[in-house]
Amino acid sequence: MSDGISAEGHAGMLIPIRPYDLLMSECRAIHIVRVSGPDSFEEFQAEVGDEAVAIGRGSAAGIRLDDPSISRTHASLAFKDGCVMIRDVGSRGGTSVNMMRLEGEEALRLHDRDLLLLGPWKLLIRIPDDVPPPVAEGLPATEAAASAEENPAPANGPGRGDPLYATRASIFLKLKADGTFDRELGWVEFADKYSRVIAGFARNAGLPAQEADDVLQDVLLGFFRVSERFEYDPKKGRFRGYLKRVTLNAIRARHRRKRPTTGFDDTVDPPIESDLDAAWDRQWTEQLLQRAMGEAKNEVEERTWQAFELYGVRGVPAEEVAKEIDMSPSAIRHAKMRLTRRVREIVNRLRQSEG
């Protein structure tokens, strides 16, 4: 490494990052993977310190994204108080984290497996050894207190206040229930939450749509067969990783069944771990976001949600939204701020419970 830091792309690029003295500041390694958008880069790694690193298409940007929709200085990354922070710096096209747009000059903490939208790119953020966010992170003090009061920590062992209890209660205990109707409810919920992740991952592994659906059925039937004795032990790993291993095994099994007729080398597994880790994490994060959005939507009036969706997600100017739904721009901004906090809280809760 030279006098600064650099990000090396796996497509043969070397993306320089503005130099500064690493020895004078604490740094954090991050890994950024392109999951959609132009293939001018695939992925790169960098170390971020307390001096902001600019993202943009200008020659002075530390992380360069060359596209007309990207401002010369679009956003910045910095490491503050043990957290990787991103800030939009007045870009024309805006910066979104997990589908929700940042306000001008708003700084937000990034977490492992967050999705960053910049121009035509969707980027997966990986932060090694990132500590799972607390459920109430990002809430005002009054809302955080209310959340803690409604979900008290368990006094002795798992209980309704235990973040893992939600997963066990909503799915796995139902799968083991004695009553047929309860078991069916559990499977409907399980399939609704995870089918898209499983099938999407199988398609990204190179399987055609029909075979991806077959993998989905294999995984669901496999869970159903063992559901009477299935025990989810979070001490052995997060459910996200467990479901990924089960899906990988189902894909491998399908490849092995094809080898006698296709001439595949029986010692070779499909090349999916290195290529598709990002695909799995993207699918997982997107299904968490969809569930969080759906839960938050049910808590507010339709017009409030419409204001959030138009202004906070799609980036329609508040003044235009105001004319369309008959709300003041200030009310629209308030709705966006409140619902953004709420969606982030739900995502944090789901990440704690399911990985």
Secondary structure, 3 states (H helix, E strand, C coil): CCCCEEEECCCCCEEEECCCCHHHCCCEEEEEEEEECCCCCCEEEEEECCCCEEEECCCCCCEECCCCCCCCCCEEEEEECCEEEEEECCCCCCEEECCEECCCCCEEECCCCCEEEECCEEEEEECCCCCCCCCCCCCCHHHHHHHHHHCCCCCCCCCCCCCCHHHHHHHHHHHCCCCHHHHHHHHHHHHHHHHHHHHHHHHHCCCCHHHHHHHHHHHHHHHHHHCCCCCCCHHHCCHHHHHHHHHHHHHHHHHHHHHHHHCCCCCCCCCCHHHHHHHHHHHHHHHHHHHHHHHHHCCCCHHHHHHHHHHHHCCCCHHHHHHHHCCCHHHHHHHHHHHHHHHHHHHHHHHHHHC
